[in-house]
Amino acid sequence: MNITKFLLITAGASLFAAAIFSACEINKESKACPSTPEQIECTGDIIISDHFVSGGEYKRGDEVAFKLTILNDTLESGTFWAGCSIRDPLGHYYDLPSIAVTLDSKQSTDISFNWQIPLEEDKADLSSGPYTKVMALWSDKPGEIGAEKLDSVETNAAFEVIRHHEDFTVFSEELWRRSSHQLGRSNLEPGNVTINNEQLEITLPAGTLDGGQIESREYDHLYGSYQVRMKLPEAPSSITGFFLYRQPDYYHEIDIEIVNDCSGTIWFTTYADGSVSSHHEKILDFNPTEEFHEYRFDYYPGEVSFYVDGELLKTFKEGLTDQPMKLMINSWFPDWLDGIKPQQDAVTRIDWIKY
């Protein structure tokens, strides 16, 4: 045979074999090997074939359930380790004790984990918001020398943690105070804030430009998820705000403000260093005075995101304070709107606040 032809054939065969090997390596993560003319067979893997989290919303002391299904898709039996970790919105991890399991060839099994949300005395700085589930399969006990990660799964926003749920069956004097001061065109009167039918009501009295406000007693709110379910009053030229605030004005503030009419005008605003740092206006596709809706902002280092009825509408990543603030909610008449006195009492109804 011509030596040149022989070398070309040999090189071609080597390239073909290399391509087959590469294809098997590329498909290792998908746990499948491509078919080839020679029907080259890839070895199986130890994989997580299914996973589960109970999901939903939890508070301190509640228990979250997790489960993963492991499949030994190899031709040999062996002992493996399963691990489960929870990552909070600030990036902190809660690692659950790993579990060892022995599987025969082609055998699968379920492994369950449970995590109790830390109590107040265990972790006072527990963050509210969406938590991430991370589950992994290891060749040896995680953390030991030589332990190799065989497979892993991660689920963002697997469940939600709430530090406090204020349902307004009563007015908690320990947590809240009724404000009393001038704001814009309005006198914020404590008597305009009441509890009725397990809802907080803020009344804009007929024939006046007065309003009302509640504020947390302490400057103890910083990172977390803040949510309110409320129905706005029909009172044109007034607004309702749900926000974090710390004096002095324009230095530390994160706002959701909605105009109290059928227009659906909503503003998302942040303040830092003495001025507005970010602002966005949106027109909602519903009348906020007709039904209850959920308004929310998630505030974490370097980012605040605003939601309405669970839909993300805007995110700001600049001009954010890092100082603890008060949580507040109010209805009032600002100077920059017309100041139309309502002909009859107009009432903001707050079903609950979560944070």
C-alpha positions as CSV (number, residue, x, y, z in Angstrom):
1,M,0.0,0.0,0.0
2,N,1.2,3.5,-0.8
3,I,2.7,4.9,2.5
4,T,0.9,8.2,2.1
5,K,-2.5,6.5,1.7
6,F,-1.8,4.3,4.7
7,L,-1.0,7.3,6.9
8,L,-4.2,9.1,5.8
9,I,-6.3,6.0,6.6
10,T,-4.6,5.7,10.0
11,A,-5.1,9.3,10.8
12,G,-8.8,9.2,9.8
13,A,-9.4,6.2,12.0
14,S,-7.8,8.0,14.9
15,L,-9.9,11.1,14.4
16,F,-13.1,9.0,14.2
17,A,-12.2,7.2,17.5
18,A,-11.4,10.5,19.2
19,A,-14.8,11.9,18.0
20,I,-16.7,8.9,19.5
21,F,-14.8,9.2,22.8
22,S,-15.5,13.0,22.8
23,A,-19.2,12.5,22.2
24,C,-19.5,10.2,25.1
25,E,-17.7,12.7,27.4
26,I,-19.9,15.6,26.1
27,N,-23.0,13.6,26.8
28,K,-21.9,12.4,30.3
29,E,-24.0,15.1,32.0
30,S,-27.1,14.1,30.1
31,K,-26.5,10.5,31.1
32,A,-26.8,9.2,27.5
33,C,-24.3,8.1,25.0
34,P,-24.8,8.6,21.2
35,S,-25.2,5.6,19.0
36,T,-22.3,4.9,16.6
37,P,-21.7,2.5,13.7
38,E,-19.6,0.4,16.0
39,Q,-22.3,0.6,18.8
40,I,-19.7,1.8,21.3
41,E,-21.2,1.4,24.8
42,C,-20.8,4.1,27.5
43,T,-20.8,3.2,31.2
44,G,-23.7,4.3,33.3
45,D,-23.6,6.9,36.1
46,I,-24.9,7.5,39.6
47,I,-27.6,10.1,39.1
48,I,-30.3,12.1,40.8
49,S,-33.3,10.9,38.8
50,D,-35.9,13.0,40.6
51,H,-36.2,15.6,43.4
52,F,-38.9,17.4,45.4
53,V,-39.5,20.2,47.9
54,S,-42.8,20.8,49.7
55,G,-42.7,24.4,48.6
56,G,-45.1,27.2,49.7
57,E,-44.7,29.8,52.4
58,Y,-43.1,29.1,55.8
59,K,-42.5,31.0,59.0
60,R,-40.1,30.5,62.0
61,G,-40.4,27.0,63.5
62,D,-42.1,25.5,60.4
63,E,-40.6,22.4,58.7
64,V,-39.8,22.1,55.0
65,A,-39.6,18.7,53.4
66,F,-37.2,17.6,50.7
67,K,-36.7,14.4,48.8
68,L,-34.4,13.1,46.0
69,T,-34.4,9.9,44.1
70,I,-31.0,8.3,43.4
71,L,-30.4,5.8,40.6
72,N,-27.3,3.5,40.4
73,D,-27.2,3.1,36.6
74,T,-23.8,1.3,36.7
75,L,-23.1,-2.4,36.7
76,E,-21.7,-2.4,40.2
77,S,-23.1,-1.9,43.7
78,G,-21.8,0.8,45.9
79,T,-22.3,3.2,48.8
80,F,-23.0,6.9,48.1
81,W,-23.8,10.0,50.0
82,A,-26.7,12.4,49.5
83,G,-26.6,16.0,50.7
84,C,-29.1,18.9,50.9
85,S,-28.4,22.6,51.5
86,I,-30.6,25.6,51.6
87,R,-29.4,29.0,50.4
88,D,-31.2,32.1,51.7
89,P,-31.6,35.3,49.6
90,L,-28.4,36.8,51.1
91,G,-26.3,33.8,50.0
92,H,-26.0,32.2,53.4
93,Y,-26.2,28.3,53.4
94,Y,-27.9,26.0,55.8
95,D,-26.3,22.5,55.4
96,L,-28.3,19.5,56.5
97,P,-26.6,16.3,57.7
98,S,-25.6,14.1,54.7
99,I,-27.1,10.6,54.4
100,A,-25.3,7.4,53.2
101,V,-27.1,4.9,51.0
102,T,-25.9,1.5,49.5
103,L,-27.4,0.6,46.1
104,D,-27.1,-2.5,43.9
105,S,-26.6,-2.1,40.2
106,K,-29.7,-0.5,38.5
107,Q,-31.3,0.1,41.9
108,S,-32.9,3.3,42.9
109,T,-34.1,4.7,46.2
110,D,-35.7,7.8,47.8
111,I,-33.9,9.9,50.4
112,S,-35.8,12.4,52.6
113,F,-34.5,15.6,54.4
114,N,-36.3,18.0,56.7
115,W,-35.3,21.5,57.6
116,Q,-36.9,23.5,60.5
117,I,-36.9,27.2,59.9
118,P,-34.7,28.7,62.7
119,L,-36.6,30.2,65.7
120,E,-36.0,33.7,66.9
121,E,-33.5,32.7,69.6
122,D,-31.6,30.5,67.0
123,K,-31.1,33.2,64.3
124,A,-32.5,36.6,64.8
125,D,-31.2,37.8,61.3
126,L,-33.2,35.3,59.4
127,S,-33.9,36.8,55.9
128,S,-37.4,36.8,54.4
129,G,-38.0,36.0,50.7
130,P,-37.4,33.1,48.3
131,Y,-35.0,30.3,49.3
132,T,-33.0,28.1,47.0
133,K,-32.7,24.3,47.3
134,V,-29.4,22.6,46.4
135,M,-29.1,18.8,46.5
136,A,-26.0,16.7,45.5
137,L,-24.8,13.1,45.3
138,W,-21.3,12.3,46.4
139,S,-18.9,9.4,46.1
140,D,-17.9,9.8,49.8
141,K,-19.1,11.8,52.7
142,P,-19.1,15.5,51.7
143,G,-16.1,17.4,53.0
144,E,-13.9,14.3,53.3
145,I,-10.7,14.1,51.2
146,G,-11.4,12.5,47.9
147,A,-15.2,13.0,48.0
148,E,-16.3,13.6,44.4
149,K,-19.6,15.2,43.4
150,L,-21.4,12.8,41.1
151,D,-24.6,14.8,40.4
152,S,-26.5,17.9,41.7
153,V,-29.7,19.8,41.2
154,E,-30.6,23.4,42.2
155,T,-34.0,24.9,42.4
156,N,-34.3,28.7,42.7
157,A,-37.3,30.1,44.7
158,A,-38.1,26.6,45.9
159,F,-40.1,28.0,48.8
160,E,-40.5,31.3,50.7
161,V,-39.7,32.3,54.3
162,I,-41.6,35.0,56.1
163,R,-40.4,36.4,59.4
164,H,-43.6,38.0,60.3
165,H,-47.2,37.9,59.1
166,E,-49.4,40.8,60.4
167,D,-53.0,39.9,59.8
168,F,-54.5,42.8,61.7
169,T,-56.9,40.9,63.9
170,V,-55.8,43.5,66.5
171,F,-53.6,46.5,66.3
172,S,-50.2,45.6,67.8
173,E,-49.0,48.5,69.8
174,E,-45.8,46.6,70.4
175,L,-44.9,46.6,66.7
176,W,-46.6,49.7,65.3
177,R,-47.5,53.3,66.1
178,R,-50.1,55.6,64.5
179,S,-48.3,58.6,63.1
180,S,-49.3,62.2,63.9
181,H,-47.7,64.9,61.7
182,Q,-48.1,67.0,58.6
183,L,-47.3,65.4,55.3
184,G,-47.9,67.3,52.0
185,R,-51.4,68.7,52.2
186,S,-52.5,66.2,54.8
187,N,-52.6,66.1,58.6
188,L,-51.9,62.4,59.4
189,E,-54.3,61.8,62.3
190,P,-54.1,58.7,64.5
191,G,-57.9,58.6,64.7
192,N,-58.0,57.8,60.9
193,V,-56.3,54.5,61.5
194,T,-58.5,51.7,62.8
195,I,-59.0,47.9,62.8
196,N,-62.3,46.7,61.3
197,N,-63.3,43.2,60.2
198,E,-59.7,42.0,60.7
199,Q,-58.4,44.6,58.3
200,L,-56.4,47.8,58.9
201,E,-58.3,50.8,57.6
202,I,-56.9,54.2,56.8
203,T,-59.7,56.7,56.3
204,L,-59.5,59.9,54.2
205,P,-62.4,61.8,55.8
206,A,-65.0,63.5,53.6
207,G,-64.5,67.2,53.0
208,T,-60.8,67.2,54.2
209,L,-57.3,66.5,52.9
210,D,-56.4,64.6,56.0
211,G,-54.9,61.1,56.0
212,G,-53.3,58.4,58.1
213,Q,-50.2,56.3,58.5
214,I,-48.7,53.5,60.6
215,E,-45.0,53.0,61.1
216,S,-42.9,50.3,62.8
217,R,-41.7,51.4,66.2
218,E,-38.1,50.4,65.5
219,Y,-35.6,51.1,62.7
220,D,-35.2,47.3,62.3
221,H,-36.0,46.6,58.7
222,L,-33.3,46.2,56.0
223,Y,-32.9,43.2,53.7
224,G,-35.8,41.0,53.0
225,S,-39.1,40.7,51.1
226,Y,-41.9,43.1,52.0
227,Q,-45.5,42.4,50.9
228,V,-48.9,43.9,51.4
229,R,-52.4,43.0,50.2
230,M,-54.7,46.0,50.0
231,K,-57.6,47.7,48.2
232,L,-57.2,51.4,47.5
233,P,-59.8,54.1,48.1
234,E,-61.4,56.1,45.4
235,A,-59.9,59.5,46.2
236,P,-58.4,61.3,43.2
237,S,-55.2,63.4,43.9
238,S,-54.3,61.2,46.9
239,I,-51.8,58.3,47.0
240,T,-51.1,55.2,49.1
241,G,-47.5,54.3,50.0
242,F,-45.9,51.1,51.2
243,F,-42.3,51.8,52.0
244,L,-39.1,51.7,54.0
245,Y,-37.9,55.0,55.4
246,R,-35.3,56.5,57.7
247,Q,-34.6,60.1,58.5
248,P,-33.4,62.5,57.2
249,D,-35.6,62.9,54.1
250,Y,-34.2,61.8,50.8
251,Y,-31.4,59.7,52.3
252,H,-32.8,56.3,53.1
253,E,-36.1,55.2,51.4
254,I,-37.6,52.5,49.1
255,D,-41.2,53.3,47.9
256,I,-44.2,51.8,46.3
257,E,-46.7,54.5,45.7
258,I,-50.1,54.2,44.0
259,V,-52.5,56.9,43.0
260,N,-55.9,56.4,44.7
261,D,-58.1,56.4,41.5
262,C,-59.0,54.2,38.6
263,S,-55.9,55.1,36.5
264,G,-53.6,52.4,37.9
265,T,-50.7,54.7,38.2
266,I,-47.9,53.3,40.3
267,W,-44.4,54.6,41.1
268,F,-41.3,52.7,42.3
269,T,-38.8,55.0,43.8
270,T,-35.5,54.9,45.8
271,Y,-33.7,57.7,47.7
272,A,-30.1,57.9,48.7
273,D,-27.5,60.6,49.5
274,G,-30.1,63.4,49.6
275,S,-32.0,62.9,46.3
276,V,-34.0,60.5,44.2
277,S,-31.7,57.8,43.0
278,S,-34.1,55.7,40.9
279,H,-37.7,56.2,39.7
280,H,-40.1,54.3,37.4
281,E,-43.7,54.9,36.6
282,K,-46.0,52.1,35.5
283,I,-49.7,51.9,34.5
284,L,-51.3,48.8,35.9
285,D,-53.8,46.9,33.8
286,F,-56.5,47.0,36.5
287,N,-58.3,49.5,38.7
288,P,-56.6,49.2,42.2
289,T,-59.7,50.7,43.9
290,E,-62.0,47.8,42.8
291,E,-60.3,44.7,44.3
292,F,-57.5,43.6,46.7
293,H,-54.1,43.2,45.1
294,E,-50.6,42.2,46.3
295,Y,-47.8,44.7,46.2
296,R,-44.2,43.7,47.0
297,F,-40.6,44.7,47.0
298,D,-37.6,42.4,47.6
299,Y,-34.6,44.3,48.9
300,Y,-31.2,42.6,49.1
301,P,-27.6,44.0,48.9
302,G,-27.2,45.9,45.6
303,E,-30.7,45.2,44.3
304,V,-34.4,46.0,44.9
305,S,-37.1,44.4,42.8
306,F,-40.8,45.4,42.7
307,Y,-43.7,43.1,42.1
308,V,-47.5,43.4,41.7
309,D,-49.6,40.2,42.1
310,G,-46.4,38.2,41.8
311,E,-45.3,39.7,38.5
312,L,-41.8,41.4,38.4
313,L,-42.2,44.9,37.1
314,K,-38.9,46.7,37.8
315,T,-35.5,46.2,39.4
316,F,-33.0,48.9,40.5
317,K,-29.4,48.1,41.1
318,E,-28.0,51.5,42.0
319,G,-28.5,54.2,44.6
320,L,-29.6,52.0,47.5
321,T,-29.1,52.7,51.1
322,D,-27.6,50.1,53.5
323,Q,-29.2,51.6,56.7
324,P,-32.0,49.9,58.8
325,M,-35.3,51.7,58.2
326,K,-38.9,51.8,59.5
327,L,-41.6,50.0,57.6
328,M,-44.5,52.3,56.9
329,I,-47.9,52.5,55.0
330,N,-50.0,55.6,54.5
331,S,-52.7,57.3,52.5
332,W,-52.4,61.1,52.0
333,F,-52.6,64.1,49.7
334,P,-49.2,65.2,48.3
335,D,-48.5,68.8,47.2
336,W,-47.8,67.9,43.6
337,L,-51.4,66.7,43.0
338,D,-54.5,68.8,42.9
339,G,-55.8,68.3,46.4
340,I,-59.4,67.3,45.6
341,K,-61.3,66.8,48.9
342,P,-63.4,63.6,48.8
343,Q,-67.1,64.0,49.0
344,Q,-67.5,61.0,51.2
345,D,-65.1,59.0,53.4
346,A,-62.6,57.1,51.3
347,V,-61.0,54.1,53.0
348,T,-57.7,52.2,52.3
349,R,-58.2,48.6,53.4
350,I,-55.1,46.5,54.2
351,D,-55.7,42.7,54.6
352,W,-52.2,41.8,55.7
353,I,-48.5,42.8,55.7
354,K,-45.7,40.2,55.4
355,Y,-42.0,40.7,55.8
